[in-house]
Amino acid sequence: MAVLTAVAPERTTFIAPTTVSGTKTIRKSVYALSAQEIENYRLAVYRIAQISAQSVQDNRGYQYVAGIHGLPGRYCAHHVPAFAIWHRPYVQGYEQRLQDAVPETFVPYWDWTTHRAEREGIPAIFTDATWNNPDTGKTEPNPLLSQPMTLVNRGATARSPQPPADLVPLRDLVHTALLAPDYGSFTADLENPHDSLHVWTGGQMSQVAFAAYDPLFWSHHSFIEYVFCQWQDSHTDAVPPVIDPRDFAPFSVTIDDVWNYRKLGYSYLPDNASDLQVAGMPAGPGAAASNKLRSGIPVANFPLHTIDPEFSRAELRFDGLTPPEDSFAVRVFADLDKASASTAVDDHHYLGTRYFFGHGECGGAPGHCDPIPRDIYDLRPSHHYAPVQVRLDITRRLKDLIRHKRAGGEASDDAPIVLVVVDREGNEILESDLYFEGLSVVIR
């Protein structure tokens, strides 16, 4: 193959150089948004909706991107292997339109598996009737409450949600999906609670043809993408599925383009309003110096009863863990409401101990041990306090626990995970400088 190119007059190169930013988008929970972030998101949705109001066919507008999913586009991938991966470029394309309107905004995710969602239902930012529009200086209808469906000659979107308590069963379904061994099983397992949330919401959200016109759709699918990212983080050796490029229509991508979400320029911040914070976890990244992990109380809950005990390997993974200054050990117990340094380690509730070799005192000048944010293209080695993933093999003991529960006919509720922190003499450290962003049980 040969290519001949003519350079335009006064030009020395055919393609002008472009500046590429290393800035990444961090998607946060709707429960963790600041007042300014809420205003920015509403403003971005308002502005791209205004584009559609001027020209409904403008591909920068809300109507155009919403119409890709159902009517009139009918491109959405549902009940097929492409389900989880197709929505990845779709949500990102919507987010990038918002960022064209309001730089640095993002699509917040709504985690409907939290106890807060089970109490309150749809978050207030989507149900408030009005907002103060900074573009007009007036109090106007909340753009996240409803949007018109002018592209399909319909009225405006509406919802009729079921009682919030009906969301409770969806938590176990999501946990089950996260334990799926391969992508095919994962996407099928995840689509079940995904579909249920659409039906629970009612109105246009319960119909594929019109769901994407509802502003709630995007935060629902931002959470679906978050679950997908978590599954990939826990299954680093997962094999990409074989998906026909035509199944990605209308996006000009292949599986190789979108399989690694870390190359797409976004990541997720764990929900600070989740059960982890209620259980005593720190409030967010970089909080290790001022927040303590309280020893002996539950930090997470897992549906261990859904696991087949014939697995080959089980790991407990601490994700986003900041290496500690002090040295200590963390004993892990499951299916207990509380534990202490005196809790027996020869019992079936004990899953193992993870030892932490602390960094110790700083050996540099002032500021040496203070992490400084780096651009993604920075080639220097990671800072010694950069978050890491720490693993603990719990294979044998988890099998024993599951078999013991089944043999005893015990109830199949979620099993609390309790961390007990002890020093080298075995004395309990009631509050330790151990900070991590997530805890996972990974089964193979």
Secondary structure, 3 states (H helix, E strand, C coil): CCCCCCCCCCCCCCCCCCCCCCCCEEECEHHHCCHHHHHHHHHHHHHHHHHHHHCCCCCCCHHHHHHHHCCCCCCCCCCCCCHHHHHHHHHHHHHHHHHHHCCCCCCCECCCCCHHHHHHCCCHHHCCCEEEECCCCEEEECCCCCCEEHHHCEEECCCCCCCHHHHHHHHHHHHHHHCCCCHHHHHHHHHHHHHHHHHHHCHHHHCCCCHHHCCHHHHHHHHHHHHHHHHHHHCCCCCCCCCCHHHHCCCCCCHHHHCCHHHCCEEECCCCCCHHHHCCCCCCCCCCCCCCEECCCEEEEECHHHCCCCCCCEEEEEEEEECCCCCEEEEEEECCCCCCCCCCCCCCCEEEEEEECCCCCCCCCCCCCCCCCCCCCCCCCCCCCCCEEEEEECHHHHHHHHHHHHHCCCCCCCEEEEEEEECCCCCECCEECCECCEEEEEEC
